[in-house]
């Protein structure tokens, strides 16, 4: 029996979520090791001293320490619905903005008590430019990169999920109908539900 890749993961981490979804979509069999943030396993630190997840240890000894690298590796093994076909400059720019400015504002909004320099609503407002961009895209097409689900949607979705949960009442009333419909579809998808099953 062939050796399996080993994924160090944390169930609620958005970066780990998107890595697990890509591996699941690609049909990659792997061993999953959930970690405790307060007690990281020695094996994780040995292969990736930064100690953050996800980390994928491949059977040949290679280590992938970034979620997007894990996603691309998985899709290069098997990409039945051609997610990578829409991996354009626009898609890459959107993911980069998600992982950069939006994630920065999201962290300050979610953990506002750690950043008392501004009110939570101020951090939320800083994130809304990105939400408006997604809303505009989805007003013209069902998915962020066109007519079909792709790498773009799966890479960004866990962070929008996290944002929406910070103040669910506010988000329910927010003027993003297309984004909310897109989010609900992702939350209800078998792909997401499958990788979120508790061990």
N, C-alpha and C positions, 0 to 999 in steps of 0.2 A: 504493500500500500504506500502510495506516494506521501511524502511529508506535506503537511499543511502549513500555509502561512499563519502567523500568529499576530492577531490584532489586539493591541492594548487600547482600551476604550473606556469612556465614562459615559453612561447612558444618556445623561441630559446635556452633555457638551454639544453645541451646534456643529463644531468642526468634526467631532466623532460621528455625529448623526449622518452628515453628508458622506463621510467615508463609508460608513456601514451601508447606506443606501446604494452607493455606486457598486460596492462589492456584491450586494444582494442582486441588484439588477443584472450585473454581468455574470451571475451564476458562479461566483468564486467560492469554493469551499474553504473555510478558514476556521482556525481556533480562536475563540473570543475570550479575552481575559479582561473582565471589568476591574477597574482599579478603585481604590479609595484615595481621594485627594489628600487625606491626612496621613496616609500610610502607603506610600507608593512602593510597589514590589521591586526588589533588587534587580530583577531581570529587566524591567523597564529602564531603570537608571543606567544599567550596564550597557544597553544597546543605544540609548538616547539620553545622554546626560542632562539635557534640558528638562526632562521629566514631565513633559506635557503630552497630552493625547490629542489625536490618535497617533499611534506609531505602528507601522506594519513591518514585521520581520519576515522576509521572504525565505523560502526553503534554501535558496542558494546563499543566504547570509546577508543579502542586501537589506538595508534598512531605509524605509520611507518615513520621514518624520513630519511631513506636511500633508494636510488633508487633501489639497488639490493634487498633489503628486500621487497620492493613493487613488484618487478618483480617476486620474488620467491613466495610471497603470492598469486599473481594473477594466476600463473601457478599451484599452489597447488589447486586452485579452479577449474580450467579447463585448460587442456593442450592437445587439440585435435591432434596436430602433434608431440607430445612427445618431446618438446624442452628440458625438464629436463632430458630426457634419456641420453643425451650426456653431462650432467653437470659433467664432469670428472675432475680429478686433473689437466690435461692439459688445459682444458677449464677455470678452475678457475685461474690457473696461468697466462693465457693469459689476462683475464679480470683484474687481479690484476696489471699486468704490464701496461695495458692501463690506469687504474685509477691512477697509481703511476707515474713511471718515464716518460711515454709518455705524460700524462696530464701536468706534470710539464714543460716539454720542449715545449709542445703546447702553454701553457699560456704565456711563455716567448717569443715565436715566434710571437704569435698573438698580444701581447701587448709589443712589443720590446721597445717602447719608455719609458716604466716604468722600464725596466731593461737594462740600457745603458752600463752595464759592458761588454756586448758582442754584436756583430753585429747580426741582425736577421738571417743571413745565418748560423751563428754558432749554434743558438738555433734550427734552422731547421735541421741541421746536427745531433744534439743530438737526434732528434725524428726519424731519418731515420732508425736506427737499428730495431725499432719496425715495421716500414713499410716493411722493407726487410723480416722480419720474417713472416708477413702476406702474402706477395707476394709469398714466398716459400710454405707456406701452401696451398695457392690457386692455385699454379701450379700443385698440385697433386689431388685437390678435389674442387668441386664448392663452398663449404662453409667452414667456418673456423674450424668447428668440424666434417666435413664429407660430406655426400651426400645430406644432408637436412639442411634447415634453422633452426637455434636453438637459444637458449639464448645467446650463444657466439656472434653470428653475430649482434643481436639486441642490445646487451650491448655495443659493440665496435663501431658500425657504426656511431652514432652521432658525435663521436670524430674525426673519419676519415673525415667525412663531414666538420667539422669545420676546420681541418687542411688544407684540399684541397682548402677551400675558402679564406685562408689567402693570397695566391698568386696563383690565378687560372691559370695564364699563366705558371708559373713554374711547377705546378702540372701536367698540360696537357702534358708537355714535359718530365716529370720525368719517369724513367725506371721501372714503376710498372704497366704493362699492365693488369695483372690479377686482381690486386687490384682496378684499375680504372673501369674495367668491373663490378666487384662485387659492387663497390660503386654506379655506375650508375643504376644497377638493384635495389638496395635498395632505391635510390632516387625516382625511378619511381614506386615503389611498392604501392599498394592500402593501405597497412598498414601504411606506412609513410605518404602518402598524406592525409589519413583520419585524422591522429592526428595532422596534421599541418594546417588544415583548420582554417582560421581566424574567430574568434567569431564575 
